[in-house]
């Protein structure tokens, strides 16, 4: 069963990757790309992605997102 929240999360992650988003010292572009690939099902989930996901979640609420 797929969560209804995953498609919007995947879209926001893809947008953030396109924008080259990073959080200095906490979330690199490479980590963001790894998150995007994990949530798209292209790579397996790794516990190493937990902290980048946590950082992205906190940053996401402050982003001015386009209509996705």
C-alpha positions in Angstrom: 0.0 0.0 0.0 1.4 3.4 -1.0 1.1 6.3 1.3 -0.8 9.3 -0.2 1.9 11.6 1.2 4.7 10.0 -0.8 3.9 11.4 -4.3 3.9 15.0 -3.0 7.1 14.3 -1.0 8.8 12.9 -4.1 7.7 16.0 -6.1 9.2 18.4 -3.4 12.4 16.4 -3.3 12.7 16.5 -7.1 12.1 20.2 -7.0 14.7 20.7 -4.3 17.3 18.7 -6.3 16.5 20.8 -9.4 17.1 23.9 -7.4 20.4 22.6 -6.0 19.1 23.0 -2.4 21.4 22.3 0.5 21.6 23.3 4.1 25.2 24.3 5.0 26.9 21.7 7.2 23.7 19.6 7.5 22.3 18.6 4.1 24.4 18.3 0.9 23.1 18.2 -2.6 24.4 14.6 -2.8 22.3 13.6 0.3 19.3 15.3 -1.2 19.7 13.4 -4.4 20.1 10.1 -2.4 16.8 10.9 -0.6 15.1 11.6 -3.9 16.3 8.3 -5.3 15.3 6.4 -2.2 11.7 7.8 -2.2 11.5 7.2 -5.9 12.3 3.5 -5.3 15.5 3.7 -7.3 17.7 3.0 -4.3 17.0 1.1 -1.1 16.4 3.0 2.1 19.4 3.4 4.4 19.5 4.6 8.0 22.3 7.0 6.8 19.4 8.9 5.2 17.5 9.5 8.4 19.4 12.7 9.5 19.2 14.2 5.9 15.5 13.5 5.9 15.1 15.1 9.3 17.0 18.2 8.2 15.0 18.4 4.9 11.7 18.1 6.8 12.6 21.1 9.0 13.8 23.1 6.0 10.8 22.2 3.9 8.3 24.1 6.1 10.3 27.3 5.4 10.5 26.9 1.6 8.4 28.9 -0.7 7.3 26.1 -3.0 5.9 26.4 -6.5 2.5 24.9 -7.1 3.4 21.2 -7.3 
